[in-house]
Amino acid sequence: MIYGRVGSEELEENYHMLPIILAGDFNVNLASKDGQLLVNFLQDKLELQMNKANNKRSEPTSRYGTTIDTVFSRFSNFRSKTYVSYFSYHKPIVSILQSTAVITDVSDNKNNE
């Protein structure tokens, strides 16, 4: 739990300030009481928020009507969307990170030398 506030402070580090994206199939129906326990745990211990742009807890992400796939994050700027898949019983979630950093192509610099 070094990425939580308590663990980070005990180590005298700033790990709790790092951006985190946690995505996947959590194998618990997030629309259920057990799912709410997971959401609360991630929120309380790691300050992670469920990305509501990709789905709501009540919006199914599988063909069985359960919400088991989602994205949690903190200090991150991104968009997510679910898509229909013909090869899986899950709806894939595609996330696009939005960065304000300027990226330069190193290969261009080599050609200019």
N, C-alpha and C positions, 0 to 999 in steps of 0.2 A: 504494500500500500504506500510505497514511497511517492507515488504521484498524487496522493491526497495531501491535504493541508497539514494534517497532524504528522504523518510520516515524514514529509518533506521538512517540516520545522524541526523535528527530532534529529534529523541528519544535518541540520543547518544548511540546507540547500533550497533552491527555488523550483524544485520539480513540479510543485503544484501550479506554477505559472506557465508551464509548457502547453502548447496546443496539442490536443489529442483528438483523433477520430477513431471511433470504435464501431465497426460495421460487421454485420453478419447475420447468420441464422442462430438465434439465441435458444431455440428449442423450448421456448415457453411462450404460450399465447399472451402477448403483451396486453390484450384486451381483458385478460382475466385478473383475478385477485393476486395470483402468483406473479403475473407479469407486472402488476403495479408494485409489488415488493422489489423486483429487479430494477424497475425505473427509479424507485425511491432510493435504493442502495447506491446506484450509479450517480444519482444526483447528490445525495448526502455525502458520500465518501470521496468522489472524484470530481464533483461539480460538472458532470456531463449532462447535457440536455438532449432529449430525443429530438431529432431533426423533424419537425412537423411538416416541413415542405415536402418531404417524400411520402410520408404517410401519417395518418392519425392512428392512435391505439386501436380504434374501432374499425379501421379500414383493412380488410384482409389482404395478406401478401402471399397466400397460398390458395390452391384450388379447393382446399378443405375448409376454407372460411376462417382460418386462423391468421393472426398477425404475429409472425415469429421472426420476420426479417425487418431490420431497421438500421438506422445510423444514429449514433450518439456522438456528441462532440462538445468541445469547449475551446473558446478563443480561436475559432476557425470560421472562415467565410467561404461557404460553398452552397451549391444547390444540388438537390437530389430529386430524382423522379423514378417511379416504378414503370416497368415495361412488361408487356405480355410476352411470355416465352412459350414456344411450341415444343421445347425440349425438356422442360422441367415443370414440376408442380409448384415451384416458387415463381414469384414475379421478381425478376432481377431489379436491383436498385443501382442506378448509374448516378455517380456524384461528380460534379465538376467543381474543382477548387478555383477560387477567384483570388488571384494574387495581385498585390500592388507593386511587387518587386519587378525590376527591369532585368530581363534575362538577355545576356549577350552570347552570341555563338562564338566559341573559342576557335573553331576552325577558320572563321573569317580573319581572325588576327594572324594566324599562321601564314595565310596566303598573302597578307599585306606586308610581311617582313622582307 
